[in-house]
Amino acid sequence: MLKIIPLEQFPIIKQNDNLAKIILQVLKKNNLELQENDILIVAQSIISRAEGWIIDLKSIEPSKFAIELAKQGNKDPRHVEVILQEAKNICKYRNGVLVTETKHGFVCANSGVDKSNMPGEEIVSLLPLDPDKSAKKIREYIKSRVKRDIAVIISDTHNRPFRLGAINIAIGCSGINPLKSYVEKKDLFGYTLKSSVTSIADQLCSAAGLVMGEADEGKPVILIRGFQ
């Protein structure tokens, strides 16, 4: 049976915190022991805070281009400047929303630059530089302490083209194959599948998002147990 378990009483994460150590402490508070093949879904926001991927907008001098875009969308030009700095390409700009390709290769709103769940009105978070590396660091620390083979997935909220509403997707992982191929398998009627590949990591993040929340829930780490 698949279980989705939020880690309650999670503290506010600050820069340079040992996030993996804190996760173990919170697991203990919740009377939870990690088991073989457990999966930890970790919100991008606390990764960015712990690793220092945060910017005070007071330190930003916006370019002329950022100022012009900000006027069109009634946005803070300093915020727009950070979005532009984090973008590899601008895909579209409409109704005050910049759709960009990030340096990681993600196509998303505002280069993943976000004000939510950050301490202070003028503090924004950036996406981690290497989310796979971030996931690996947490996984290796925890594995060395609990002697269990677990997986760690970094989750972020992204919009989808031509669909209302956002969902949680994986931006980095360690200890799990993020994709599952059904190519050459038979369907119910004997048809051989040619191109069916499922994003397991994205589906797990979306499931975790049901209990993680987006506002003041304070549940940035979710334990998924029983996934085969």
C-alpha positions as CSV (number, residue, x, y, z in Angstrom):
1,M,0.0,0.0,0.0
2,L,1.3,3.4,-1.0
3,K,1.6,5.8,2.0
4,I,2.1,9.6,1.8
5,I,3.3,10.9,5.2
6,P,4.1,14.6,5.9
7,L,6.8,15.4,8.4
8,E,5.1,17.6,10.9
9,Q,6.7,20.3,13.1
10,F,9.4,21.1,10.5
11,P,11.5,24.1,11.6
12,I,12.2,27.1,9.4
13,I,15.3,26.4,7.4
14,K,18.1,29.0,7.4
15,Q,21.2,29.4,5.2
16,N,24.0,26.8,6.0
17,D,21.6,24.5,7.9
18,N,22.4,20.8,7.7
19,L,19.1,19.9,6.0
20,A,19.7,16.2,6.0
21,K,20.5,16.2,9.7
22,I,17.3,18.2,10.4
23,I,15.2,15.8,8.3
24,L,16.5,12.9,10.5
25,Q,15.7,14.9,13.7
26,V,12.1,15.6,12.4
27,L,11.6,12.0,11.5
28,K,12.5,11.1,15.1
29,K,10.0,13.7,16.4
30,N,7.3,12.2,14.3
31,N,8.2,8.7,15.6
32,L,9.1,7.5,12.1
33,E,12.0,5.3,11.1
34,L,13.2,5.1,7.6
35,Q,12.7,1.8,5.8
36,E,14.4,0.3,2.8
37,N,13.2,1.9,-0.5
38,D,11.5,4.9,1.3
39,I,11.3,8.1,-0.8
40,L,11.8,11.6,0.6
41,I,10.2,14.4,-1.4
42,V,11.9,17.7,-0.5
43,A,10.5,21.1,-1.4
44,Q,12.9,23.3,-3.5
45,S,12.3,26.3,-1.2
46,I,14.1,24.7,1.7
47,I,17.0,23.5,-0.5
48,S,17.4,27.0,-1.8
49,R,17.4,28.5,1.7
50,A,19.8,26.0,3.1
51,E,22.2,26.4,0.2
52,G,22.0,30.1,0.1
53,W,20.2,30.5,-3.3
54,I,18.4,33.6,-2.0
55,I,18.7,37.2,-3.1
56,D,17.8,40.5,-1.3
57,L,16.2,42.7,-4.0
58,K,17.8,45.7,-2.3
59,S,21.1,44.6,-3.8
60,I,19.8,44.5,-7.4
61,E,20.2,47.3,-9.9
62,P,17.7,46.7,-12.7
63,S,18.6,47.1,-16.4
64,K,16.7,49.3,-18.8
65,F,15.2,46.1,-20.3
66,A,14.0,44.9,-16.9
67,I,12.5,48.3,-16.2
68,E,10.6,48.3,-19.4
69,L,9.3,44.8,-18.9
70,A,8.3,45.6,-15.3
71,K,6.3,48.6,-16.5
72,Q,4.3,46.4,-18.9
73,G,3.4,43.9,-16.2
74,N,3.3,46.3,-13.2
75,K,6.1,44.3,-11.5
76,D,9.1,45.2,-9.4
77,P,11.9,45.8,-11.9
78,R,14.5,44.4,-9.5
79,H,12.5,41.1,-9.4
80,V,12.3,41.1,-13.2
81,E,16.1,41.7,-13.4
82,V,16.7,38.6,-11.3
83,I,14.4,36.6,-13.5
84,L,16.4,37.7,-16.6
85,Q,19.7,36.9,-14.9
86,E,18.5,33.3,-14.2
87,A,17.1,32.8,-17.7
88,K,18.9,31.2,-20.6
89,N,16.2,32.2,-23.0
90,I,12.9,34.2,-22.9
91,C,10.2,32.1,-24.4
92,K,7.2,34.4,-23.9
93,Y,6.0,37.4,-22.0
94,R,2.3,38.0,-21.4
95,N,0.1,39.5,-18.6
96,G,3.1,40.2,-16.5
97,V,4.4,36.6,-16.6
98,L,7.8,35.7,-18.1
99,V,8.1,32.2,-19.4
100,T,11.7,31.4,-19.7
101,E,14.2,28.5,-20.2
102,T,16.4,28.4,-17.1
103,K,20.1,27.6,-17.2
104,H,19.1,24.0,-16.1
105,G,16.9,23.6,-19.2
106,F,13.6,23.9,-17.3
107,V,10.9,25.9,-19.1
108,C,8.8,27.6,-16.5
109,A,7.4,30.9,-15.2
110,N,9.8,33.6,-14.0
111,S,12.9,31.3,-14.2
112,G,11.7,29.7,-11.0
113,V,12.5,32.9,-9.1
114,D,9.9,33.0,-6.2
115,K,8.9,35.2,-3.3
116,S,6.8,32.6,-1.5
117,N,8.0,31.0,1.7
118,M,10.9,33.4,1.9
119,P,11.6,35.5,5.1
120,G,11.1,39.1,4.1
121,E,9.1,41.1,1.5
122,E,12.2,41.7,-0.7
123,I,13.8,38.3,-0.5
124,V,13.4,35.9,-3.5
125,S,14.7,32.4,-3.9
126,L,16.4,31.0,-7.0
127,L,16.4,27.4,-8.1
128,P,19.3,25.3,-6.7
129,L,22.3,25.3,-9.0
130,D,22.4,21.5,-9.3
131,P,19.2,19.9,-7.9
132,D,20.5,16.4,-8.6
133,K,23.6,17.1,-6.6
134,S,21.5,18.6,-3.8
135,A,19.4,15.4,-3.7
136,K,22.5,13.2,-3.7
137,K,24.0,15.1,-0.8
138,I,20.9,14.6,1.4
139,R,20.6,11.0,0.4
140,E,24.2,10.1,1.1
141,Y,24.1,11.8,4.5
142,I,20.9,10.0,5.5
143,K,22.1,6.6,4.1
144,S,25.3,6.8,6.1
145,R,23.3,7.3,9.3
146,V,20.4,5.0,9.0
147,K,21.9,2.3,6.8
148,R,18.9,2.1,4.5
149,D,18.7,2.5,0.8
150,I,16.4,5.4,0.2
151,A,15.7,7.9,-2.6
152,V,15.5,11.7,-2.5
153,I,13.5,13.8,-5.0
154,I,13.6,17.6,-5.1
155,S,10.1,19.0,-5.9
156,D,9.0,22.4,-7.3
157,T,5.7,23.8,-8.4
158,H,5.4,24.4,-12.2
159,N,2.6,25.5,-14.4
160,R,1.6,23.5,-17.5
161,P,0.9,24.8,-21.1
162,F,-2.7,25.4,-21.8
163,R,-3.8,24.1,-18.4
164,L,-5.1,26.0,-15.4
165,G,-3.4,25.3,-12.1
166,A,0.1,24.3,-11.1
167,I,1.5,20.9,-10.0
168,N,4.6,19.7,-8.3
169,I,7.2,18.2,-10.5
170,A,10.7,16.8,-9.9
171,I,13.7,19.0,-10.6
172,G,16.3,16.7,-9.2
173,C,16.6,13.2,-7.7
174,S,19.0,10.6,-6.4
175,G,18.5,6.9,-5.8
176,I,15.6,6.5,-8.2
177,N,15.2,6.2,-11.9
178,P,12.9,9.2,-12.7
179,L,11.5,7.5,-15.8
180,K,9.7,4.2,-16.4
181,S,9.5,2.8,-19.9
182,Y,6.7,0.6,-21.1
183,V,8.2,0.3,-24.6
184,E,7.8,-3.3,-26.0
185,K,5.3,-4.2,-23.2
186,K,1.8,-5.4,-24.2
187,D,-1.3,-3.5,-23.3
188,L,-4.6,-5.2,-22.3
189,F,-5.4,-6.1,-25.9
190,G,-2.0,-7.4,-26.9
191,Y,-0.8,-4.2,-28.6
192,T,3.0,-3.7,-28.3
193,L,3.7,-0.2,-26.9
194,K,6.1,1.8,-29.0
195,S,6.8,5.0,-27.1
196,S,5.2,5.0,-23.6
197,V,7.5,6.4,-21.0
198,T,6.1,7.6,-17.6
199,S,7.8,10.3,-15.4
200,I,7.7,8.4,-12.1
201,A,9.5,11.2,-10.3
202,D,7.0,13.8,-11.4
203,Q,4.1,11.6,-10.4
204,L,5.5,11.1,-6.9
205,C,6.1,14.8,-6.5
206,S,2.5,15.5,-7.5
207,A,1.2,13.0,-5.0
208,A,3.3,14.5,-2.3
209,G,2.0,17.9,-3.2
210,L,-1.5,16.9,-2.1
211,V,-0.3,17.0,1.5
212,M,2.7,19.3,1.2
213,G,0.6,22.4,0.3
214,E,1.7,25.7,-1.1
215,A,1.0,28.3,1.7
216,D,1.7,28.1,5.5
217,E,1.3,24.3,5.9
218,G,4.9,24.0,7.0
219,K,5.3,20.5,5.5
220,P,8.3,20.8,3.1
221,V,9.3,17.2,3.4
222,I,7.1,14.2,2.6
223,L,7.8,10.5,3.1
224,I,6.5,8.2,0.5
225,R,6.4,4.5,1.5
226,G,5.4,1.4,-0.4
227,F,6.1,2.6,-3.9
228,Q,7.3,-0.3,-6.1
